[in-house]
């Protein structure tokens, strides 16, 4: 058995003029965490923040599941590049948060359609941008893609 862990990061470390919705997943933990970032280090940098000693994902796993991320060797991150438009890549986050909210809400409603099941361990709040049709369509595309690949 090899001790090599192959990790493909492609361009998820690049957050310059980019924004992402990302979904952390561990089927063994039965956990899904939805987030958003327009940070300069992309989802890779945001992932570091989530997994450090007081990171949000780490805290949510402990709070909601009573486990640590290190207990599971199957964590994956799926990153979805948002449109390169000021409302998504700019410092104001309401559009990104609206997509994040709709993705999380839809996954919560549809989680019974896939096996193994999962719990949503992230938290996000609703805002007025969730009523924007382009935001709704974007969230729908992300959710459909995630659920399609989750079942594979």
C-alpha positions, 0 to 999 in steps of 0.5 A: 500500500502506498502512502501517496495521496494524489490531490488535483487542485486544478485552478481552485486556488485562483480567486483573483476576479473569480467567485465560487460556490463550493460543496464539501462532502464526506459520504462516510460522515454523511455530511455536506457543507455548502459555502461561497467565496470570492477570496484571493485563494479560491476554494483551496484557501477557503478550505484551509480556513474551514479545516483549521483548529477553529474553522467553521466546517470543523466546528459544525461537524463537532456540533452537528455530528460529534465527530472530527474531519480527520475521522473520515478519509473521503472528503471531497470538494466540488467547486462551481465557478460563478459568473465573472460579473461584479455582483458575484466577484465584488466585495459585496456578498449578497449574490453569492450568499443567495446562490449558496442559500438556494443550493443548500435549501434545495439539497436539504429538500432533495437529500432523501433522493440519493444514497447514502443520505447526508445531513447539511452541516452548513448554515446560511441565511436568506436574503432578497437576492434569492428572488432574482431569476438568474440567481435561482437558475444558477443555484438550480444548475449547481444543485442538479450537477452536484446531485448527479455526481453524488449518485455516481 
